[in-house]
Amino acid sequence: MTQSFTQNFQHIIFSTKDRQKLIDEYWADDLYGYIGGILGRIGCQMLCAGGTSDHIHLLSIIEKNLAIPEVIRTIKSSSTTWVRKSIKNRKRFAWQTGYASFSIGKSQIPRVVKYIRNQRKHHRKIDYKDELRKFLDRYGLKYDEKYLWK
């Protein structure tokens, strides 16, 4: 075979630094659009974005030659600069250091899109910490609670 083919759908989750409630509804869609532009510029594609005041979820197709940590580092760095320059009273905006990223199959896309679009409703019942623990447990990832929230 002379070509290489990949299909890398990633459900990415990360929060604001110290889970501060810094993302206001009135500019959240602009943030998601900006992140979609970042992904497009590096050859990736955003399928869906959503979240609450303290974290976001992205469903993205990651380009085959890019490493997930580098993609996320680019998203965080560029979007932090944008927020600090564009949003009033957000000069100290920052994302948490870590992230969670889960690969999904194409058949899971509709379910994940629905989940991401319903974040505000979903988080009336469960907070970010419990949500992340559920994801980590579902995917069988081991973690030390002591370091999870630093």
C-alpha positions as CSV (number, residue, x, y, z in Angstrom):
1,M,0.0,0.0,0.0
2,T,1.5,3.4,-1.0
3,Q,-0.8,5.5,1.2
4,S,-1.4,5.8,4.9
5,F,-4.9,6.1,6.2
6,T,-6.0,7.0,9.7
7,Q,-9.2,8.0,11.4
8,N,-8.4,9.6,14.8
9,F,-11.5,10.9,16.5
10,Q,-10.7,12.3,19.9
11,H,-13.0,13.4,22.7
12,I,-10.8,16.0,24.6
13,I,-11.7,17.4,28.0
14,F,-9.8,20.1,30.0
15,S,-10.7,22.7,32.6
16,T,-9.8,26.2,33.5
17,K,-6.9,26.6,36.0
18,D,-8.1,25.5,39.4
19,R,-11.5,24.9,37.8
20,Q,-12.4,28.6,38.1
21,K,-15.7,29.6,36.6
22,L,-14.2,31.8,33.9
23,I,-16.0,30.9,30.7
24,D,-19.2,33.0,30.4
25,E,-22.1,31.8,28.2
26,Y,-22.1,35.0,26.2
27,W,-18.7,34.4,24.7
28,A,-18.3,30.6,25.0
29,D,-19.4,30.1,21.4
30,D,-16.8,32.6,20.2
31,L,-14.2,30.6,22.2
32,Y,-15.3,27.3,20.6
33,G,-15.2,28.9,17.1
34,Y,-11.7,30.2,17.8
35,I,-10.6,26.7,18.9
36,G,-12.1,25.3,15.7
37,G,-10.0,27.8,13.7
38,I,-6.9,26.7,15.6
39,L,-7.6,23.1,14.8
40,G,-8.2,23.9,11.1
41,R,-5.0,25.8,10.8
42,I,-3.0,22.8,12.0
43,G,-4.8,20.3,9.7
44,C,-7.3,19.0,12.2
45,Q,-11.1,19.4,12.3
46,M,-13.4,20.2,15.2
47,L,-16.7,18.3,15.0
48,C,-18.3,19.7,18.2
49,A,-17.4,21.8,21.2
50,G,-19.3,22.6,24.4
51,G,-18.8,22.9,28.1
52,T,-19.6,25.0,31.2
53,S,-18.0,27.9,33.0
54,D,-15.1,25.8,34.2
55,H,-14.3,23.2,31.5
56,I,-14.7,22.3,27.8
57,H,-15.2,19.2,25.7
58,L,-14.0,19.0,22.1
59,L,-14.7,16.3,19.6
60,S,-12.0,16.5,17.0
61,I,-10.4,14.7,14.1
62,I,-6.7,14.8,14.7
63,E,-4.4,14.9,11.7
64,K,-2.4,11.7,11.3
65,N,1.1,13.4,11.6
66,L,0.3,15.3,14.8
67,A,0.7,14.1,18.4
68,I,-2.3,14.7,20.7
69,P,-0.2,16.5,23.4
70,E,1.1,19.0,20.8
71,V,-2.4,19.6,19.4
72,I,-3.8,20.2,22.9
73,R,-0.8,22.4,23.8
74,T,-1.5,24.5,20.7
75,I,-5.2,24.8,21.5
76,K,-4.5,25.9,25.1
77,S,-1.8,28.3,24.3
78,S,-3.5,30.1,21.4
79,S,-6.9,30.2,23.0
80,T,-5.5,31.6,26.2
81,T,-3.9,34.4,24.3
82,W,-7.2,35.1,22.5
83,V,-9.2,35.1,25.7
84,R,-6.8,37.5,27.5
85,K,-6.8,39.9,24.5
86,S,-10.4,39.7,23.5
87,I,-12.5,39.2,26.6
88,K,-13.0,41.9,29.2
89,N,-11.8,41.0,32.8
90,R,-10.0,37.8,31.7
91,K,-6.4,39.0,31.6
92,R,-5.4,36.2,34.0
93,F,-7.3,33.4,32.1
94,A,-5.5,30.1,32.0
95,W,-6.2,26.4,31.4
96,Q,-5.3,23.6,33.7
97,T,-2.0,21.9,33.0
98,G,-3.5,18.5,32.2
99,Y,-6.2,17.1,30.0
100,A,-8.1,13.9,29.2
101,S,-8.4,12.6,25.6
102,F,-10.3,9.5,24.6
103,S,-10.4,7.9,21.2
104,I,-13.8,7.0,19.9
105,G,-15.1,5.1,16.9
106,K,-17.1,6.7,14.1
107,S,-20.3,5.0,15.3
108,Q,-20.0,6.8,18.7
109,I,-19.9,10.3,17.1
110,P,-23.7,11.0,17.4
111,R,-23.7,10.0,21.1
112,V,-20.7,12.1,21.9
113,V,-22.0,15.1,20.0
114,K,-25.2,14.9,21.9
115,Y,-23.3,14.6,25.2
116,I,-21.1,17.6,24.4
117,R,-24.0,19.8,23.3
118,N,-25.9,19.0,26.5
119,Q,-23.1,20.0,28.9
120,R,-24.9,22.8,30.7
121,K,-27.9,20.6,31.4
122,H,-25.8,17.6,32.3
123,H,-23.8,19.6,34.9
124,R,-26.9,20.5,36.8
125,K,-26.6,16.9,38.2
126,I,-22.9,16.2,38.2
127,D,-19.8,18.3,38.7
128,Y,-16.7,18.3,36.6
129,K,-14.6,16.2,39.1
130,D,-17.2,13.4,39.2
131,E,-17.7,13.6,35.4
132,L,-13.9,13.2,34.8
133,R,-13.7,10.3,37.4
134,K,-16.5,8.5,35.5
135,F,-14.7,8.9,32.2
136,L,-11.4,7.7,33.6
137,D,-13.1,4.7,35.2
138,R,-15.1,3.9,32.1
139,Y,-11.9,3.8,30.0
140,G,-10.0,1.9,32.6
141,L,-7.4,4.6,33.3
142,K,-5.7,4.5,36.6
143,Y,-5.2,7.7,38.5
144,D,-4.1,9.0,41.9
145,E,-6.7,11.3,43.3
146,K,-3.9,13.2,45.1
147,Y,-2.5,14.4,41.8
148,L,-5.7,14.6,39.7
149,W,-6.7,18.1,40.6
150,K,-3.4,19.9,40.8
